[in-house]
Structure formats: structure tokens, C-alpha cells
Amino acid sequence: MNALPNAGLRQVISADQIQKRVRELGRQISDDYRGRTVVALGILENSFLFMADLVRSVDVPVTCAFIKPIYKQSKQGESPLLEILFSHELAIAGKHVLLVEGLVHSGVTSEFLMSDLRGRGAASVKLVTLLDRQSARRVQLQPDYFGFWWMMRISAAMGWQCGADGAESAVCGSNDVNRVPMNSVGKACFSGP
């Protein structure tokens, strides 16, 4: 494990592991969408680095767009109500939408957005995430594609690391060194102290 600069975090998924898994996801998505154009819809802010890498790995036509949900807590009667608001400017009727998240945590936002997009006439709606934290789910949701199962507390970060050769690469880190993320087949992403 390497320390991430200026973040107080320790690297738990290396840039090489992330890039390898993103390429695998890109191949899988390309196979599933062969002959079709995909609308990659990134949820800001946690998706944009992952989405940038992912769309470069996809070998089918892709249109990129972003949405930023706004959360509003209000009271309806005695119980609090969470409202999720976002712009409906994007015309998605009849299109194949790939919702892109960096981390799926409770699943509430993803489920809401997927349902809304289907209701607006999307031909299909699938979900891809780099990190899938199933243990925090509040709704029944399974991403169609995921990079790694994330079993740590939410204090994680994906960012850029500049190597000795000057090349930038994505890294994922956490300050919870007692838990490790798992890849898609349930293997730990690092070993050692």
C-alpha cells in the first residue's frame, strides 16, 4: 500500500488495477451495446474521472452528458422526505442510457434516476460503477457493471497520481486500513500491512 499525497489516505487499489478493470468493463459494455449508440450519463461529481477513462475504453459510439442531482430534505407530515431533483433537458426517448457512478452507496439516487429515465422512454437503462458498496444499500439495486466491491467506510477517494515518469493515473484510497475493497470475483485488491 502506498500513501496518497496530501490526502491522509492509503492507496488500496492501484492505478494499474483500476485501469485494467476499466478496460475490462469497456470491453463488456462494447460487447453488450454492439451496433448501438450509448448515452453515457455521468452523475456529478463522483463519476467524472471514472467516466472519462471508461468512455475511452468503450468501442461503440458514445454520447456523454452529465447530471447533478440536488437533494432537498423536507417534512411531509411526521416523516422526513428526501427529494432528488435534476434537469430533464437531455432527450433520451428511444436511446440506450448507461448511468455512470463512481461509487454506488445506498442506491437511492441510482434507483430513482434509472426509474425516471425509463419513465421518460429510454430504450434501455443500465448502471455502471467503479465502486459498489452493497453493504450500505437501502434499496434493492444491483449495478449491471461494476469495478470493485467496496467494503470500507465511505471515506474513500479516487483521484490522480503523478508517477515518477510524469504520467498521470487514477488511484483509489481510503483511511480505513482494516477493510479492503474486493474486485468482481471477491479477491482482495491488495495484501500486506
Secondary structure, 3 states (H helix, E strand, C coil): CCECCCCCCEEEECHHHHHHHHHHHHHHHHHHCCCCCEEEEEECCCCHHHHHHHHHHCCCCEEEEEECCEEEEEEECCEEEEEEECCCCCCCCCCEEEEEEEEECCCHHHHHHHHHHHHCCCCEEEEEEEEECHHHCCCCCCCCEEEEECCCCCCEEEEEEECCCCCEEEEEEECCCCCCCEECCCCECCCCC
